[in-house]
C-alpha cells in the first residue's frame, strides 16, 4: 500500500500516513541508533558547526577517559610481570582487539533482538545463553589457534619451547575468558539498559568496549603472573 488512513477512537479519519513517511522515520531512527552506538547523543549533520559536534562527543569521551585510566592502572598493577616477561606486552593488543570484536558482534545481535517490543524474558534468557555458547566456542577455537601460532612464532624467535608455549598458553586461555566475558557483556548490558527504560544503543558501545578491555587485561596479565612467575 502507498498510504494508510489513521483513525480515531470513533473510526473517523484524522490523517494519512504514506509509505514515504514511514521510510523517512525508520531511516531517521536507524541513523540515530547508529550514532548512539558510537557514544553520540544523536545523529550528526555534516554541516553543523565544529563546536556543536565537539560538545556532542565530549561527555562520553570524558567518561571513557577516566575508565581508560582505570584500565591503565590495572595494567600498572602487573608491572612486575611486564618487567620480567616483557614479551607479553607485544600481544596485549591482540587480546583487546578480539575481545572488542566479539563484544561488538554480540551487541549488534542484542540490539536487533531488542527492537522487537513483544519479546519476553524467556527469549532474552535464550539470547544470553546462545551468545554465551557462541563466545565460548569462538574463544576456544581462536585460543587454540593462537596457542599454536604464537608458540611457534616465539620458538622461531629463538625462545625455548617451554617458555614460548607458556606465553602462548597464557594468551590462548586469556582469549577464551575475554571472548566469553565479551559475549556476556555485549548481550547483558543492552538488556539491562532496556529494562531500565534507557535506549540500549546510548551507552552500550563505549561501555562494553571498556568493560571488555578490563576483563581482557586482568585475564591476560593475571594468567601471565600465575603461569610464568608463580608456576
N, C-alpha and C positions, 0 to 999 in steps of 0.2 A: 504494500500500500504506500502511496506517496504521501498520504496525510491521514490523521485520525482525529475524530472530534473529542473534545473534553466536555464532560457533563457534570452538572452539579448534583446535589442530593435529590433534586426533583426531576432529574433526567432532562434538564434544559441545557442547550448548548451554550457554553461560556467561552469557547475558543477552539482553536485548531492547532495541532502540533504536526509539523511537516517532517518528513524523513531527514531533510537537511538540518532542521533544528536539532534533531536527536544526534546526528553525526557530529555537529559542532560541539554539543555538550559533552559527548563521550570523548572527543578529541581533547577538549579542554581539561577534563578530569584526568585523562591519561597523562597529559603533559604535566599537570600539577603534581600527580603522584610520582612521576619520574624525577621531577625536580626535588621533591621531598626525600627521595631515596639518597640523594647526594648531600642532604643536610641543608637544603634551601627552604625558605618559608613558602615560596610559591614559584611558579614558572617565570623565568626571567625573560625580559624583552631585550633583543639585541640593541635597540635604540634607546634604552633607558640610560640615565646619567651614571657616570662611574661611581660617584659617592653612594648612590642608591644601591647599586649592586654590591658594593663593599659592605654596607650596613646589613644587607640581607644575609650575607655569608658569614660575617664576623661572629655572631653569637655562638653558633655551633663550633666554629673553629677555636674559639677561646676555651669552650668546654673540652674539646678534644685535645687542646694543647696541654691542659692540666692532667687529663687522663693519660696522655702520652708521656708526660713527666713521671707519672706513677709507674708506668710500664718500664721506663728507663731506670727508675730507682730500683725496681725488682731485678733488672739485669745487673745493676751495681752490687746487689747482694751476693752475686756469684762471681765477684771479682777474682777471688782466689782460684776458682775453676778456670777462668779465662787466662790468668797469668801462667798457670801450669800446663794447660792444654789449649793454647791459643788457636789451634786449627779449627776448633769447633765454631768459632765466630764466623768462619767462611761460609757455613751452611745455615746460619740463622735466617737469612732472607728466604731460603727455600722453605723452611718450616712456616714462617709468617705468611709467605705468599700462598702456599697451598691451603692453609687454614682460612685465609681470606676468600679464596676462590670457592671453597666448599660452603662457607657461610653465605656467600652471595647467592649461590645456587639454591640453597635451602630457603633463603629469604624470598627469592623470586617465586618459588613454588608456594610458600605460605601466603604471600600477598595475593597470589592468583586465587587460591582457595578461599581466603577470607573475603574476597569480593562477593561471594555468594552469601546473602543475608540469611538464607534459610538453613545454613549448615549448623549442625548441632554438636554437642560435646563429644558424642561417640565418634563422629567423623574427625574432629580435631585430635582426639586421642589416637585415632588410626593414622592421621597425618604425622604426628610426633613419632609414633612407633616406626612407621615406614622410613622417615628421614633418618632416624637413629640407625636403622639397619643399613641404609644406603651409605651413610657416613662411615659406619664401622667397616663395611665391606670394602669401600673405596680406600679407606685408610690402611687396611691390612694389605691389599694388593699393591698400593703405591709404597707402603712401608717396606714390603719385601723387595720391591724393585729398587728402592733407594738403598736398602741394606746391601744388596749385591753390587749395584753400580758404584756407590760411594766407597764401599770397601775395596773394590777392585781398583778404583781411581787412586786411593791413598796408597795401596800396595805399589802401584806403578810409580808413585812419587818417592819411593824408597823407604816407606814405613813398614814395620814388621806386620805380618798378618794379624797377630793378636791385637795390636793397637789399632790397626786400620779397621778391623771389623767390630772392635769395641766402640769406636766412634760412630761407625755406620749403624751399629745396633742401637745406640742412643738416638740417632736420627730417625731410624725406622720406627722405634717404639713411640717416640715423641710425635711422629707424624700420625700414627694411629690415634693417639689420645687427642691431639689437636684437631684432627678432622672429625672425630666423634663429637667433641665438645662444640665445634663449629656448626655441625649439623643441628645439634640440640639448640644452641643459642639462636641460630638463624630461623628456627621454627617456633620456639617457645616465646621469644621476646615479642615478635609481632602479635602473637595470640594474646599475650598479657596486655599489650597496648590496646588491642581490640576490646578486651574485657573491661578495661578502664575507661573506655569511651574516647580513646585517643587514636587518631589516624595512624595505623601501623607503619605507614611509609614515612612519617615525620622524622623519627629518630632511629629507626631500625638499622638503616645502613651504617651511619657513623658509629653508633653504639656497638653494633655487632662486630665491626672491624676492630675496635679497641678491645672488646672482651676476648675476641679470638687471639689477638696479639698477646694478651696477658696469659691466657691458658697455654699458648704455644711456647712462650718464653719460660714459664715455670716448668713445663713438662720437659723441655729440651735441656735446660741447664740443670734442673734437678736430677734428671737421669744421668747427665754427664758427671755431676758431683758424686752420685751414688755408685755408678758403674766404673768410672775411670779413676776416681780418687780413693773411694772407700773400699771397693772390692778389687 
